[in-house]
Amino acid sequence: MHKRIAAAFIMLLLPFTLMAYQLSPLNVTYDPTGAGSAKVYTIVNDSDSPIAIEVRAEQRIIDIDGNEANQDGSAYFSIQPNRMIIRPDSTQLVRVQYRGPQTVTKELSFRIISEQIPMPRGAQDAESGQMISFLFVYSTSAYVKPSRIVESVTPSVTATDDGKLEVVLENTGSVHQMLNTLSITLTGDNGEEYVLTEEELAPLAGQNLLTDSRLRTIIDTPSSLADAENITAEISYDFSY
């Protein structure tokens, strides 16, 4: 009985312990030039200890299987300040200015990342003299708007060597597309149709398809399309930039 009470007590305390700071906004679109090329982020230290924060920019790359990799994006942004110590129950404003190419034909995708870092020795909690135990990261979405908005996702279907079907969605437009409420219908030249199931759509549904990116799902060839020589795909989803 005592063990159960103790466990519940820890679970209740966890959310308050882990929320060392808050960052906003979490999703921002920049203009390549003008007033809209600069944004202000707010960091709130709602803990009872000082915290050290580092803010940086990283460019987003997503592979065909939906895995995201980030690379240094510091050449595209000026961040002031990019390192700071925020006192307990205090707020810090961070100005982030896009400094990349002024002509943007396709949307650029980034992460503005706020990471809690170990406190310098001289700024440790005066009461405990200990380092912060948990260090937390906010990874926000940042886009640089293109000169022309084009929403276009092109589907394709290819037979694999092991007899399955690879269905690929490629963003051929100029802005990212969220694949919400996704539906894909395959049509064979034998006149048969097949609608992908929720399980088959899982690698694609709800994903963020960045510009010049592709996502795929591999499914068993439906029996109704087994004798089709050519298969095409039609998609629908609920998103507007």
Contacts in CASP RR format, 6 or more apart in sequence:
PFRMAT RR
TARGET T0000
AUTHOR 0000-0000-0000
METHOD contacts of the structure
MODEL  1
MHKRIAAAFIMLLLPFTLMAYQLSPLNVTYDPTGAGSAKVYTIVNDSDSP
IAIEVRAEQRIIDIDGNEANQDGSAYFSIQPNRMIIRPDSTQLVRVQYRG
PQTVTKELSFRIISEQIPMPRGAQDAESGQMISFLFVYSTSAYVKPSRIV
ESVTPSVTATDDGKLEVVLENTGSVHQMLNTLSITLTGDNGEEYVLTEEE
LAPLAGQNLLTDSRLRTIIDTPSSLADAENITAEISYDFSY
17 134 0 8 1.000
18 134 0 8 1.000
18 136 0 8 1.000
19 46 0 8 1.000
19 47 0 8 1.000
20 45 0 8 1.000
20 46 0 8 1.000
20 47 0 8 1.000
20 51 0 8 1.000
20 116 0 8 1.000
20 132 0 8 1.000
20 134 0 8 1.000
20 136 0 8 1.000
21 43 0 8 1.000
21 44 0 8 1.000
21 45 0 8 1.000
21 46 0 8 1.000
21 47 0 8 1.000
21 51 0 8 1.000
21 53 0 8 1.000
21 86 0 8 1.000
21 116 0 8 1.000
21 136 0 8 1.000
22 42 0 8 1.000
22 43 0 8 1.000
22 44 0 8 1.000
22 46 0 8 1.000
23 41 0 8 1.000
23 42 0 8 1.000
23 43 0 8 1.000
23 44 0 8 1.000
23 114 0 8 1.000
23 138 0 8 1.000
23 140 0 8 1.000
24 41 0 8 1.000
24 42 0 8 1.000
25 39 0 8 1.000
25 41 0 8 1.000
25 140 0 8 1.000
26 138 0 8 1.000
26 140 0 8 1.000
26 141 0 8 1.000
27 140 0 8 1.000
27 141 0 8 1.000
27 142 0 8 1.000
28 39 0 8 1.000
28 112 0 8 1.000
28 140 0 8 1.000
28 141 0 8 1.000
28 142 0 8 1.000
28 143 0 8 1.000
29 142 0 8 1.000
29 143 0 8 1.000
29 144 0 8 1.000
29 145 0 8 1.000
30 36 0 8 1.000
30 37 0 8 1.000
30 38 0 8 1.000
30 39 0 8 1.000
30 98 0 8 1.000
30 142 0 8 1.000
30 143 0 8 1.000
30 144 0 8 1.000
30 145 0 8 1.000
31 37 0 8 1.000
31 98 0 8 1.000
31 144 0 8 1.000
31 145 0 8 1.000
32 98 0 8 1.000
32 100 0 8 1.000
32 101 0 8 1.000
32 102 0 8 1.000
32 103 0 8 1.000
32 104 0 8 1.000
32 144 0 8 1.000
32 145 0 8 1.000
32 147 0 8 1.000
33 102 0 8 1.000
37 97 0 8 1.000
37 98 0 8 1.000
38 95 0 8 1.000
38 96 0 8 1.000
38 97 0 8 1.000
38 98 0 8 1.000
39 95 0 8 1.000
39 96 0 8 1.000
40 93 0 8 1.000
40 94 0 8 1.000
40 95 0 8 1.000
40 96 0 8 1.000
41 55 0 8 1.000
41 93 0 8 1.000
41 94 0 8 1.000
41 95 0 8 1.000
41 96 0 8 1.000
41 112 0 8 1.000
41 114 0 8 1.000
41 140 0 8 1.000
42 91 0 8 1.000
42 92 0 8 1.000
42 93 0 8 1.000
42 94 0 8 1.000
43 53 0 8 1.000
43 84 0 8 1.000
43 86 0 8 1.000
43 91 0 8 1.000
43 92 0 8 1.000
43 93 0 8 1.000
43 94 0 8 1.000
43 114 0 8 1.000
44 90 0 8 1.000
44 91 0 8 1.000
45 51 0 8 1.000
45 86 0 8 1.000
45 87 0 8 1.000
45 88 0 8 1.000
45 89 0 8 1.000
45 90 0 8 1.000
45 91 0 8 1.000
45 92 0 8 1.000
46 89 0 8 1.000
47 88 0 8 1.000
47 89 0 8 1.000
48 88 0 8 1.000
48 89 0 8 1.000
49 88 0 8 1.000
49 125 0 8 1.000
49 132 0 8 1.000
50 85 0 8 1.000
50 86 0 8 1.000
50 87 0 8 1.000
50 88 0 8 1.000
50 119 0 8 1.000
50 123 0 8 1.000
50 125 0 8 1.000
51 85 0 8 1.000
51 86 0 8 1.000
51 116 0 8 1.000
51 119 0 8 1.000
51 132 0 8 1.000
52 83 0 8 1.000
52 84 0 8 1.000
52 85 0 8 1.000
52 86 0 8 1.000
52 116 0 8 1.000
52 117 0 8 1.000
52 118 0 8 1.000
52 119 0 8 1.000
52 120 0 8 1.000
52 123 0 8 1.000
53 83 0 8 1.000
53 84 0 8 1.000
53 85 0 8 1.000
53 86 0 8 1.000
53 92 0 8 1.000
53 114 0 8 1.000
53 115 0 8 1.000
53 116 0 8 1.000
53 117 0 8 1.000
54 82 0 8 1.000
54 83 0 8 1.000
54 114 0 8 1.000
54 115 0 8 1.000
54 117 0 8 1.000
55 79 0 8 1.000
55 81 0 8 1.000
55 82 0 8 1.000
55 83 0 8 1.000
55 94 0 8 1.000
55 96 0 8 1.000
55 112 0 8 1.000
55 113 0 8 1.000
55 114 0 8 1.000
55 115 0 8 1.000
56 73 0 8 1.000
56 74 0 8 1.000
56 79 0 8 1.000
56 82 0 8 1.000
56 112 0 8 1.000
56 113 0 8 1.000
56 115 0 8 1.000
57 73 0 8 1.000
57 74 0 8 1.000
57 76 0 8 1.000
57 77 0 8 1.000
57 79 0 8 1.000
57 96 0 8 1.000
57 110 0 8 1.000
57 111 0 8 1.000
57 112 0 8 1.000
57 113 0 8 1.000
57 142 0 8 1.000
58 70 0 8 1.000
58 71 0 8 1.000
58 72 0 8 1.000
58 73 0 8 1.000
58 110 0 8 1.000
58 111 0 8 1.000
58 113 0 8 1.000
59 70 0 8 1.000
59 71 0 8 1.000
59 72 0 8 1.000
59 73 0 8 1.000
59 76 0 8 1.000
59 108 0 8 1.000
59 109 0 8 1.000
59 110 0 8 1.000
59 111 0 8 1.000
60 68 0 8 1.000
60 70 0 8 1.000
60 109 0 8 1.000
60 110 0 8 1.000
60 111 0 8 1.000
60 210 0 8 1.000
61 68 0 8 1.000
61 69 0 8 1.000
61 70 0 8 1.000
61 71 0 8 1.000
62 68 0 8 1.000
62 69 0 8 1.000
62 208 0 8 1.000
62 209 0 8 1.000
62 210 0 8 1.000
62 213 0 8 1.000
62 215 0 8 1.000
63 69 0 8 1.000
64 168 0 8 1.000
64 214 0 8 1.000
64 215 0 8 1.000
64 216 0 8 1.000
65 203 0 8 1.000
65 215 0 8 1.000
65 216 0 8 1.000
66 203 0 8 1.000
66 207 0 8 1.000
66 215 0 8 1.000
70 111 0 8 1.000
73 110 0 8 1.000
75 99 0 8 1.000
75 100 0 8 1.000
76 98 0 8 1.000
76 99 0 8 1.000
76 100 0 8 1.000
76 108 0 8 1.000
76 110 0 8 1.000
76 144 0 8 1.000
77 96 0 8 1.000
77 97 0 8 1.000
77 98 0 8 1.000
77 99 0 8 1.000
77 100 0 8 1.000
77 110 0 8 1.000
77 112 0 8 1.000
78 96 0 8 1.000
78 97 0 8 1.000
78 99 0 8 1.000
79 94 0 8 1.000
79 95 0 8 1.000
79 96 0 8 1.000
79 97 0 8 1.000
80 94 0 8 1.000
80 95 0 8 1.000
80 97 0 8 1.000
81 92 0 8 1.000
81 94 0 8 1.000
82 94 0 8 1.000
83 117 0 8 1.000
84 92 0 8 1.000
84 94 0 8 1.000
85 119 0 8 1.000
85 120 0 8 1.000
85 123 0 8 1.000
86 92 0 8 1.000
94 114 0 8 1.000
96 112 0 8 1.000
96 142 0 8 1.000
98 144 0 8 1.000
100 144 0 8 1.000
103 147 0 8 1.000
104 144 0 8 1.000
104 145 0 8 1.000
104 146 0 8 1.000
104 147 0 8 1.000
105 146 0 8 1.000
105 147 0 8 1.000
105 148 0 8 1.000
105 174 0 8 1.000
106 146 0 8 1.000
106 173 0 8 1.000
106 174 0 8 1.000
106 175 0 8 1.000
106 211 0 8 1.000
106 212 0 8 1.000
107 143 0 8 1.000
107 144 0 8 1.000
107 145 0 8 1.000
107 146 0 8 1.000
107 174 0 8 1.000
107 175 0 8 1.000
107 176 0 8 1.000
107 210 0 8 1.000
107 211 0 8 1.000
108 143 0 8 1.000
108 144 0 8 1.000
109 141 0 8 1.000
109 142 0 8 1.000
109 143 0 8 1.000
109 176 0 8 1.000
109 210 0 8 1.000
109 211 0 8 1.000
110 141 0 8 1.000
110 142 0 8 1.000
110 143 0 8 1.000
110 144 0 8 1.000
111 139 0 8 1.000
111 140 0 8 1.000
111 141 0 8 1.000
111 142 0 8 1.000
112 140 0 8 1.000
112 142 0 8 1.000
113 137 0 8 1.000
113 138 0 8 1.000
113 139 0 8 1.000
113 140 0 8 1.000
114 137 0 8 1.000
114 138 0 8 1.000
114 140 0 8 1.000
115 135 0 8 1.000
115 136 0 8 1.000
115 137 0 8 1.000
115 138 0 8 1.000
116 132 0 8 1.000
116 135 0 8 1.000
116 136 0 8 1.000
116 137 0 8 1.000
117 135 0 8 1.000
118 131 0 8 1.000
118 132 0 8 1.000
118 135 0 8 1.000
119 125 0 8 1.000
119 131 0 8 1.000
119 132 0 8 1.000
124 130 0 8 1.000
124 131 0 8 1.000
125 132 0 8 1.000
143 175 0 8 1.000
143 176 0 8 1.000
145 175 0 8 1.000
146 174 0 8 1.000
146 175 0 8 1.000
148 174 0 8 1.000
149 174 0 8 1.000
149 175 0 8 1.000
149 241 0 8 1.000
150 173 0 8 1.000
150 174 0 8 1.000
150 175 0 8 1.000
151 173 0 8 1.000
151 175 0 8 1.000
151 177 0 8 1.000
151 240 0 8 1.000
151 241 0 8 1.000
152 171 0 8 1.000
152 172 0 8 1.000
152 173 0 8 1.000
153 169 0 8 1.000
153 170 0 8 1.000
153 171 0 8 1.000
153 172 0 8 1.000
153 173 0 8 1.000
153 177 0 8 1.000
153 179 0 8 1.000
153 209 0 8 1.000
153 235 0 8 1.000
153 237 0 8 1.000
154 169 0 8 1.000
154 170 0 8 1.000
154 172 0 8 1.000
155 167 0 8 1.000
155 168 0 8 1.000
155 169 0 8 1.000
155 170 0 8 1.000
155 184 0 8 1.000
155 233 0 8 1.000
155 234 0 8 1.000
155 235 0 8 1.000
156 167 0 8 1.000
156 168 0 8 1.000
156 170 0 8 1.000
156 233 0 8 1.000
157 165 0 8 1.000
157 166 0 8 1.000
157 167 0 8 1.000
157 168 0 8 1.000
157 186 0 8 1.000
157 231 0 8 1.000
157 232 0 8 1.000
157 233 0 8 1.000
158 165 0 8 1.000
158 166 0 8 1.000
158 168 0 8 1.000
159 165 0 8 1.000
159 166 0 8 1.000
159 221 0 8 1.000
160 166 0 8 1.000
160 218 0 8 1.000
163 221 0 8 1.000
164 218 0 8 1.000
164 219 0 8 1.000
164 220 0 8 1.000
164 221 0 8 1.000
165 186 0 8 1.000
165 218 0 8 1.000
165 219 0 8 1.000
165 220 0 8 1.000
165 221 0 8 1.000
165 225 0 8 1.000
165 231 0 8 1.000
166 216 0 8 1.000
166 217 0 8 1.000
166 218 0 8 1.000
167 184 0 8 1.000
167 186 0 8 1.000
167 196 0 8 1.000
167 204 0 8 1.000
167 216 0 8 1.000
167 217 0 8 1.000
167 218 0 8 1.000
167 219 0 8 1.000
167 233 0 8 1.000
168 214 0 8 1.000
168 215 0 8 1.000
168 216 0 8 1.000
169 179 0 8 1.000
169 204 0 8 1.000
169 209 0 8 1.000
169 214 0 8 1.000
169 215 0 8 1.000
169 216 0 8 1.000
169 235 0 8 1.000
170 213 0 8 1.000
170 214 0 8 1.000
171 177 0 8 1.000
171 209 0 8 1.000
171 210 0 8 1.000
171 211 0 8 1.000
171 212 0 8 1.000
171 213 0 8 1.000
171 214 0 8 1.000
173 211 0 8 1.000
174 211 0 8 1.000
175 211 0 8 1.000
175 241 0 8 1.000
176 208 0 8 1.000
176 209 0 8 1.000
176 210 0 8 1.000
176 211 0 8 1.000
176 241 0 8 1.000
177 208 0 8 1.000
177 209 0 8 1.000
177 237 0 8 1.000
177 239 0 8 1.000
177 241 0 8 1.000
178 206 0 8 1.000
178 207 0 8 1.000
178 208 0 8 1.000
178 209 0 8 1.000
178 237 0 8 1.000
178 239 0 8 1.000
179 204 0 8 1.000
179 205 0 8 1.000
179 206 0 8 1.000
179 207 0 8 1.000
179 208 0 8 1.000
179 209 0 8 1.000
179 215 0 8 1.000
179 237 0 8 1.000
179 239 0 8 1.000
180 205 0 8 1.000
180 206 0 8 1.000
180 237 0 8 1.000
180 238 0 8 1.000
180 239 0 8 1.000
181 236 0 8 1.000
181 237 0 8 1.000
181 238 0 8 1.000
182 201 0 8 1.000
182 204 0 8 1.000
182 205 0 8 1.000
182 206 0 8 1.000
182 235 0 8 1.000
182 236 0 8 1.000
182 237 0 8 1.000
183 195 0 8 1.000
183 196 0 8 1.000
183 201 0 8 1.000
183 235 0 8 1.000
183 236 0 8 1.000
183 237 0 8 1.000
184 195 0 8 1.000
184 196 0 8 1.000
184 201 0 8 1.000
184 204 0 8 1.000
184 233 0 8 1.000
184 234 0 8 1.000
184 235 0 8 1.000
185 193 0 8 1.000
185 194 0 8 1.000
185 195 0 8 1.000
185 196 0 8 1.000
185 233 0 8 1.000
185 234 0 8 1.000
185 235 0 8 1.000
186 193 0 8 1.000
186 194 0 8 1.000
186 195 0 8 1.000
186 196 0 8 1.000
186 222 0 8 1.000
186 225 0 8 1.000
186 231 0 8 1.000
186 232 0 8 1.000
186 233 0 8 1.000
187 193 0 8 1.000
187 231 0 8 1.000
187 232 0 8 1.000
187 233 0 8 1.000
187 234 0 8 1.000
188 225 0 8 1.000
188 228 0 8 1.000
188 230 0 8 1.000
188 231 0 8 1.000
188 232 0 8 1.000
189 228 0 8 1.000
189 229 0 8 1.000
189 230 0 8 1.000
189 231 0 8 1.000
190 225 0 8 1.000
190 227 0 8 1.000
190 228 0 8 1.000
191 228 0 8 1.000
192 222 0 8 1.000
192 224 0 8 1.000
192 225 0 8 1.000
192 228 0 8 1.000
193 224 0 8 1.000
194 222 0 8 1.000
194 224 0 8 1.000
194 225 0 8 1.000
196 217 0 8 1.000
196 219 0 8 1.000
198 205 0 8 1.000
200 217 0 8 1.000
200 219 0 8 1.000
201 217 0 8 1.000
202 217 0 8 1.000
203 215 0 8 1.000
203 216 0 8 1.000
203 217 0 8 1.000
204 215 0 8 1.000
204 216 0 8 1.000
204 217 0 8 1.000
207 215 0 8 1.000
209 215 0 8 1.000
225 231 0 8 1.000
END
